[in-house]
Amino acid sequence: KQWGSQLHSFCVGLEGSPDLKAAKEVADYLGTVHHEFHFTVQDGIDAIEDVIYHIETYDVTTIRASTPMFLMSRKIKSLGVKMVISGEGSDENFGGYLYFHKAPNKEELHRETCHKIKALHQYDCLRANKATSAWGLEARVPFLDIEFINAAMSIDPESKMIKKDQGRIEKWILRKAFDDEERPYLPKHILYRQKEQFSDGVGYSWIDGLKAHAAKNVTDKMMLNASYIFPHNTPTTKEAYYYRMIFERFFPQNSARLTVPGGASVACSTAKAVEWDVAWKNNLDPSGRAALGVHLSAYDAEPPLISNVPSKVIDSIPRMVEVPGVAIHT
């Protein structure tokens, strides 16, 4: 009764981000009551410690995506909302990540989607559950309904193969299911928009800003000693090292660090899928922009470090935890 019969929608991003623009178009098209939340790189950096504490991971891509979701969940909860529906699972069910463009055959694609679904509790589900529940918000994920998964995974994986010569992009069969000419669910350019990972879609400067911040806090000497300091899942970038330092201060037990998965990744791939394109071995990054030759805004080279991050636009984020001995402050 409080919210009425009209559907409400929510989106978060940096000013001018791809997701904010697309979400506004969809909201206007569907007629939802749309809530748009803006944050800056500095807002996100200020929340990193709380995010790592609540998500309980040092995985780079999970932290990148969890931070804006954490900030958005706080805002949604402040409106009095108790439950939201989120889209986790569709990329795993239908081969939606950009690296699936390089899947050599349907057998490899199906094997990879199976691996991704089985590991969801360590990545996207971990993020969706804990980033929301940290503020007392519940996220429900219809794409991960067991009956839906069984139906999606029983489809011939040949139908999920990406074929540019036939105009088939990622998540092709899911998009086609919503492509109704007489009663369209979405505008065509939105329905067939290229896959954009959450941490990219909130604004490309988000990841670039995180890398710049980590570069200021992690020295080259620290990286040289990384294998001695962190022999398990040794961080290979300054960003990963920065997250690991924070994680270890909150969770110093060996049992804690063993719960976090590791391995090479390109655009959220498993380590096995990195072998699909030899060029990726020198461009390992979980961002979708690391999918060279696929992402429309792929990295041309190592992204430039940003020295001046924008000032805050979100009111001060309350410290949710106070742990003695945490030496990293932003």
C-alpha positions as CSV (number, residue, x, y, z in Angstrom):
1,K,0.0,0.0,0.0
2,Q,2.8,2.4,0.9
3,W,4.4,2.0,-2.6
4,G,1.2,1.7,-4.6
5,S,0.7,-0.5,-7.7
6,Q,3.4,1.1,-9.8
7,L,6.7,-0.7,-10.2
8,H,9.8,1.0,-8.8
9,S,13.2,0.6,-10.4
10,F,16.7,1.5,-9.0
11,C,20.1,2.2,-10.6
12,V,23.5,3.4,-9.4
13,G,26.4,4.9,-11.3
14,L,28.9,7.7,-11.7
15,E,27.6,10.8,-13.3
16,G,27.0,10.1,-17.0
17,S,27.6,6.4,-16.8
18,P,26.3,3.9,-19.4
19,D,24.1,2.1,-17.0
20,L,22.4,5.3,-15.7
21,K,21.5,6.3,-19.3
22,A,20.2,2.9,-20.3
23,A,18.2,2.4,-17.0
24,K,16.5,5.8,-17.5
25,E,15.5,4.9,-21.0
26,V,14.0,1.6,-19.8
27,A,12.3,3.2,-16.9
28,D,10.7,5.8,-19.1
29,Y,9.7,3.1,-21.6
30,L,8.1,0.8,-19.0
31,G,6.7,3.7,-16.9
32,T,8.3,2.7,-13.6
33,V,8.9,5.1,-10.7
34,H,12.7,5.3,-11.2
35,H,15.3,6.0,-8.5
36,E,18.7,7.1,-9.7
37,F,21.6,7.1,-7.3
38,H,24.9,8.9,-8.1
39,F,28.2,8.3,-6.5
40,T,31.8,9.4,-7.1
41,V,35.1,7.4,-7.2
42,Q,35.9,8.9,-3.8
43,D,32.6,7.8,-2.3
44,G,33.4,4.3,-3.4
45,I,37.0,4.4,-2.1
46,D,35.7,5.6,1.2
47,A,33.4,2.5,1.4
48,I,36.0,-0.1,0.4
49,E,36.8,-1.2,4.0
50,D,33.2,-1.7,4.9
51,V,32.6,-3.6,1.7
52,I,35.4,-6.0,2.2
53,Y,34.3,-6.5,5.8
54,H,30.7,-7.3,4.8
55,I,31.3,-9.2,1.6
56,E,34.2,-11.2,3.2
57,T,36.4,-11.5,0.1
58,Y,39.5,-10.1,-1.6
59,D,38.4,-11.0,-5.1
60,V,39.0,-8.0,-7.3
61,T,35.9,-8.2,-9.5
62,T,33.6,-8.9,-6.6
63,I,34.8,-5.9,-4.7
64,R,34.6,-3.6,-7.7
65,A,31.0,-4.6,-8.3
66,S,30.0,-4.9,-4.6
67,T,30.9,-1.3,-3.7
68,P,28.3,0.5,-5.9
69,M,25.7,-2.1,-5.0
70,F,26.6,-1.6,-1.3
71,L,26.1,2.2,-1.7
72,M,22.8,1.7,-3.6
73,S,21.5,-0.8,-1.1
74,R,22.0,1.8,1.7
75,K,19.9,4.3,-0.3
76,I,17.2,1.8,-1.2
77,K,16.8,0.8,2.4
78,S,16.6,4.4,3.5
79,L,13.5,4.7,1.4
80,G,11.8,2.0,3.4
81,V,12.1,-0.8,0.8
82,K,12.6,-4.3,2.2
83,M,13.0,-6.5,-0.9
84,V,14.3,-6.0,-4.5
85,I,14.6,-8.2,-7.5
86,S,18.0,-8.5,-9.1
87,G,19.3,-10.0,-12.3
88,E,22.1,-12.2,-11.2
89,G,22.4,-15.6,-13.1
90,S,21.4,-14.7,-16.6
91,D,25.0,-14.4,-17.9
92,E,25.9,-17.8,-16.3
93,N,22.8,-19.5,-17.7
94,F,23.1,-18.1,-21.3
95,G,26.8,-17.4,-21.8
96,G,26.4,-13.6,-21.4
97,Y,29.9,-12.5,-20.6
98,L,32.0,-11.0,-23.4
99,Y,34.6,-13.6,-23.3
100,F,32.1,-16.1,-24.5
101,H,32.6,-14.6,-28.0
102,K,35.8,-16.7,-28.0
103,A,34.2,-20.0,-27.0
104,P,35.7,-22.5,-29.5
105,N,32.7,-24.8,-29.6
106,K,29.4,-25.6,-27.8
107,E,31.0,-28.2,-25.6
108,E,33.5,-25.7,-24.1
109,L,30.7,-23.1,-23.8
110,H,28.5,-25.5,-21.9
111,R,31.3,-26.6,-19.6
112,E,32.2,-23.0,-18.8
113,T,28.6,-22.1,-18.0
114,C,28.4,-25.1,-15.7
115,H,31.5,-24.0,-13.9
116,K,30.2,-20.4,-13.6
117,I,26.9,-21.5,-12.1
118,K,28.6,-23.8,-9.6
119,A,30.9,-21.0,-8.4
120,L,28.2,-18.3,-8.2
121,H,28.1,-18.5,-4.4
122,Q,31.7,-17.2,-4.3
123,Y,31.1,-14.3,-6.7
124,D,27.9,-12.7,-7.8
125,C,25.6,-14.4,-5.3
126,L,28.0,-13.5,-2.5
127,R,27.9,-9.8,-3.7
128,A,24.1,-9.7,-4.2
129,N,23.4,-11.3,-0.9
130,K,25.8,-9.5,1.4
131,A,25.9,-6.1,-0.2
132,T,22.2,-5.8,0.3
133,S,21.8,-7.7,3.6
134,A,24.5,-5.4,5.1
135,W,21.7,-2.8,5.2
136,G,18.8,-5.1,6.0
137,L,17.7,-5.3,2.4
138,E,16.8,-8.6,0.7
139,A,17.6,-9.4,-2.9
140,R,15.8,-12.1,-4.8
141,V,17.2,-13.6,-8.0
142,P,14.6,-15.1,-10.4
143,F,17.2,-16.2,-13.0
144,L,18.5,-18.5,-10.3
145,D,15.3,-20.3,-9.6
146,I,16.1,-24.0,-9.7
147,E,13.4,-24.7,-12.3
148,F,14.6,-21.9,-14.5
149,I,18.2,-23.1,-14.2
150,N,17.2,-26.6,-15.1
151,A,15.3,-25.4,-18.2
152,A,18.0,-23.0,-19.3
153,M,20.8,-25.6,-18.9
154,S,18.9,-28.2,-20.8
155,I,18.9,-26.1,-24.0
156,D,21.3,-27.1,-26.7
157,P,24.4,-24.9,-26.1
158,E,24.7,-24.4,-29.8
159,S,21.8,-22.0,-29.4
160,K,23.9,-20.0,-26.9
161,M,26.9,-19.7,-29.2
162,I,27.8,-16.2,-30.3
163,K,28.0,-15.9,-34.1
164,K,28.8,-12.4,-35.4
165,D,28.2,-13.5,-39.0
166,Q,24.6,-14.3,-38.1
167,G,24.1,-11.3,-35.9
168,R,24.0,-13.3,-32.7
169,I,25.5,-11.6,-29.7
170,E,25.8,-12.7,-26.1
171,K,22.7,-14.0,-24.4
172,W,21.1,-14.2,-27.8
173,I,18.3,-16.6,-27.0
174,L,17.3,-14.7,-23.9
175,R,17.1,-11.5,-25.9
176,K,15.1,-13.1,-28.6
177,A,12.6,-14.4,-26.0
178,F,11.8,-10.7,-25.2
179,D,11.9,-9.5,-28.8
180,D,8.1,-9.2,-29.5
181,E,7.5,-7.1,-32.6
182,E,3.8,-6.5,-31.8
183,R,4.1,-5.8,-28.1
184,P,7.8,-5.0,-27.5
185,Y,9.1,-5.4,-23.9
186,L,12.1,-3.1,-24.4
187,P,13.4,-0.6,-27.1
188,K,15.5,-2.5,-29.7
189,H,18.7,-0.7,-28.9
190,I,18.4,-1.6,-25.2
191,L,17.3,-5.2,-25.9
192,Y,20.4,-5.7,-28.0
193,R,22.8,-3.6,-26.1
194,Q,26.3,-5.1,-25.6
195,K,26.9,-6.8,-22.3
196,E,28.3,-4.4,-19.7
197,Q,29.6,-5.8,-16.4
198,F,28.2,-4.1,-13.3
199,S,31.6,-2.6,-12.3
200,D,32.1,-1.2,-15.9
201,G,28.5,-0.1,-16.4
202,V,28.5,2.2,-13.3
203,G,31.2,4.3,-15.1
204,Y,34.6,3.4,-16.6
205,S,36.4,5.8,-14.4
206,W,35.4,3.7,-11.4
207,I,37.8,0.9,-12.1
208,D,40.5,3.4,-13.3
209,G,40.1,5.3,-10.1
210,L,40.5,2.2,-8.0
211,K,43.7,1.3,-9.8
212,A,45.0,4.8,-9.3
213,H,44.2,4.8,-5.5
214,A,45.8,1.3,-5.1
215,A,48.9,2.5,-6.9
216,K,49.3,5.3,-4.3
217,N,49.0,2.8,-1.4
218,V,51.0,-0.2,-2.7
219,T,54.7,0.3,-3.6
220,D,56.7,-1.6,-6.2
221,K,58.8,-3.1,-3.4
222,M,55.6,-4.5,-1.8
223,M,54.7,-6.1,-5.0
224,L,58.1,-7.8,-5.3
225,N,57.5,-9.4,-1.9
226,A,53.9,-10.3,-2.5
227,S,54.6,-14.0,-2.9
228,Y,56.3,-14.1,0.6
229,I,53.6,-12.0,2.3
230,F,50.7,-13.7,0.6
231,P,51.8,-17.2,-0.6
232,H,48.2,-18.3,-1.1
233,N,46.4,-16.6,-4.0
234,T,49.3,-14.2,-4.4
235,P,48.0,-10.8,-5.7
236,T,49.5,-9.9,-9.1
237,T,48.3,-6.3,-9.3
238,K,48.5,-3.4,-6.8
239,E,44.7,-3.2,-6.7
240,A,44.5,-6.9,-5.7
241,Y,47.3,-6.3,-3.1
242,Y,45.4,-3.3,-1.6
243,Y,42.2,-5.3,-1.1
244,R,44.2,-8.3,0.3
245,M,45.8,-6.1,2.9
246,I,42.4,-4.9,4.1
247,F,41.0,-8.4,4.1
248,E,43.9,-9.8,6.1
249,R,43.4,-7.2,8.8
250,F,39.8,-8.1,9.2
251,F,40.2,-11.8,8.7
252,P,43.7,-12.9,9.6
253,Q,42.8,-16.6,9.9
254,N,44.2,-19.0,7.3
255,S,40.7,-20.6,7.1
256,A,39.3,-17.2,6.0
257,R,41.8,-16.6,3.1
258,L,41.2,-20.2,1.8
259,T,37.5,-19.4,1.2
260,V,38.3,-16.9,-1.5
261,P,38.8,-18.3,-5.0
262,G,41.7,-17.3,-7.2
263,G,43.2,-17.8,-10.6
264,A,43.6,-15.8,-13.9
265,S,40.5,-14.2,-15.3
266,V,39.5,-12.0,-18.3
267,A,36.1,-10.3,-18.2
268,C,35.0,-12.6,-15.4
269,S,36.1,-15.8,-17.0
270,T,37.4,-18.9,-15.3
271,A,41.1,-19.6,-15.6
272,K,40.4,-22.3,-18.2
273,A,38.5,-19.9,-20.5
274,V,41.6,-17.6,-20.6
275,E,43.1,-20.2,-22.9
276,W,40.4,-19.4,-25.6
277,D,42.4,-16.4,-26.8
278,V,46.2,-16.3,-26.6
279,A,46.1,-12.4,-26.5
280,W,44.3,-12.5,-23.2
281,K,47.2,-14.0,-21.3
282,N,48.9,-10.6,-21.3
283,N,45.8,-8.6,-20.5
284,L,44.5,-10.4,-17.4
285,D,41.8,-8.2,-15.8
286,P,38.2,-9.2,-14.7
287,S,36.8,-6.1,-16.4
288,G,34.8,-6.6,-19.5
289,R,37.0,-4.0,-21.2
290,A,39.8,-6.6,-21.0
291,A,38.0,-8.6,-23.7
292,L,40.2,-7.1,-26.5
293,G,38.5,-7.2,-29.9
294,V,35.1,-7.7,-28.3
295,H,34.2,-4.8,-25.9
296,L,33.3,-1.6,-27.8
297,S,35.4,0.4,-25.3
298,A,38.1,-2.2,-24.7
299,Y,41.4,-1.2,-23.2
300,D,43.8,0.1,-25.9
301,A,46.6,-0.2,-23.4
302,E,47.0,0.0,-19.6
303,P,44.3,2.5,-18.5
304,P,45.8,5.9,-17.4
305,L,46.0,6.4,-13.7
306,I,43.7,9.2,-12.4
307,S,45.4,11.5,-10.0
308,N,42.4,13.7,-9.2
309,V,39.3,11.8,-8.1
310,P,36.0,13.7,-7.9
311,S,34.8,15.1,-4.6
312,K,32.1,13.4,-2.7
313,V,28.4,13.7,-3.6
314,I,27.0,11.2,-1.2
315,D,26.6,12.3,2.4
316,S,29.2,10.8,4.7
317,I,28.9,7.0,4.8
318,P,28.8,5.9,8.5
319,R,31.6,3.5,9.6
320,M,29.8,0.3,10.0
321,V,32.7,-1.5,11.7
322,E,35.5,-0.4,13.9
323,V,38.4,-2.9,14.1
324,P,41.5,-2.1,16.1
325,G,44.7,-2.2,14.1
326,V,43.3,-1.3,10.7
327,A,46.1,0.9,9.3
328,I,44.6,1.7,5.9
329,H,42.5,4.8,5.9
330,T,41.3,6.8,2.9
